[in-house]
Amino acid sequence: MAEIVQYYGTGRRKASVARVFLRPGSGKFTVNGRAFEEYFVTEQQRASARRVLAMTETTATFDVLATVKGGGVSAQADAVKMGTARALVEFNAELRPSIKAEGLLTRDARMKERKKYGQKGARKRFQFSKR
């Protein structure tokens, strides 16, 4: 049986985790078994997820298969972007400097701040009354 050639990258953003597989092909993009345009509705999300492929001019070279869990759709698009960047570096290490210069290999560590006890939210307090 022939071995499937694929390159793997994991991307994370907020609570989203994306597993991205790049396979040599014609440029088909699938997210969670659905079409790319069907999953990412806004143009901003589509542009974010495709950014690495467009920058390295490998859009028509690979079929992208992504599975995403957690978070919102925008965070999932950013997670796919990071996973694609890591998979491309695995494919060709010479692309690393240009991808890194764009900041696409850096994990965005900003997360939702936790709610504290004795408060209404992470920062907001309950209303204060003097009398």
WOJOCOR-V317971 format. One record per pair of residues at least 12 apart in sequence whose ideal C-beta (glycine too) atoms are under 10 Angstrom apart, sorted by the first residue. I is the first residue (numbers start at 0). J is the second residue. Records with the same first field share a line. If there is no record, write none. Layout:
BEGIN
I->J, J
END
This chain:
BEGIN
3->20, 22, 23
4->21, 22, 23, 90
5->19, 20, 21, 22, 23, 61, 62, 64, 86, 89, 90
6->19, 20, 21, 22, 23, 61, 83, 85, 86, 87, 88, 89, 90, 91
7->19, 20, 21, 64, 82, 85, 86, 89, 90
8->20, 21, 51, 65, 79, 81, 82, 83, 84, 85, 86, 87, 88, 89, 90, 104
9->78, 81, 82, 85, 86
10->48, 51, 65, 67, 75, 76, 77, 78, 79, 80, 81, 82, 83, 84, 85, 86, 103, 104, 106
11->69, 70, 74, 77, 78, 81, 82, 106, 107, 108
12->47, 69, 70, 71, 73, 74, 75, 76, 77, 78, 79, 80, 81, 82, 106, 107, 108, 109, 110
13->69, 70, 71, 73, 74, 75, 77, 78, 107, 108, 109, 110, 111
14->68, 69, 70, 71, 74, 75, 78, 110, 111
15->67, 68, 69, 70, 71, 72, 73, 74, 75, 76, 77, 78, 79, 81
16->66, 67, 68, 69, 70, 74, 75, 78, 82
17->30, 31, 48, 65, 66, 67, 68, 69, 70, 74, 75, 76, 77, 78, 79, 80, 81, 82, 83, 85
18->64, 65, 66, 67, 68, 78, 79, 82, 86
19->48, 51, 63, 64, 65, 66, 67, 78, 79, 80, 81, 82, 83, 84, 85, 86, 87
20->61, 62, 63, 64, 65, 66, 82, 83, 86
21->52, 57, 60, 61, 62, 63, 64, 65, 82, 83, 85, 86, 87, 89, 90
22->61, 62, 63, 64, 86
23->60, 61, 62, 90
24->59, 60, 61, 62, 63, 64
25->59, 60, 61, 62
26->52, 57, 58, 59, 60, 61, 62, 63
27->59, 61, 62, 63, 64
28->45, 48, 49, 52, 58, 61, 62, 63, 64, 65, 79, 83
29->62, 63, 64, 65, 66
30->48, 63, 64, 65, 66, 67, 72, 75, 76, 79
31->64, 65, 66, 67, 68, 75
32->64, 65, 66
35->48, 49, 63, 65, 79
38->65, 67, 72, 75, 76, 79
39->72, 73, 75, 76, 79
40->72
41->72, 73, 76
43->73, 76
44->71, 72, 73, 74, 75, 76, 77, 79, 80
45->76
46->76, 80
47->73, 75, 76, 77, 78, 79, 80
48->63, 65, 67, 75, 76, 77, 78, 79, 80, 82, 83
49->63, 76, 79, 80, 83
50->76, 77, 79, 80, 83, 84, 101, 103
51->63, 79, 80, 81, 82, 83, 84, 85, 86, 87, 88, 94, 98, 101, 103, 104
52->80, 83, 84, 87
54->84, 87, 94, 97, 98, 100, 101, 103
55->83, 84, 87, 90, 91, 94, 97, 98, 101, 103
57->83, 87, 90, 91, 94
60->87, 90
61->83, 86, 87, 90
63->79, 82, 83, 86
65->78, 79, 82, 83, 86
66->79, 82
67->79, 82
70->111
74->107
77->103, 107
78->106, 107
80->103
81->103, 104, 105, 106, 107
83->98, 103
84->98, 99, 101, 102, 103, 104, 105
85->98, 103, 104
87->103, 104
88->103, 104
END
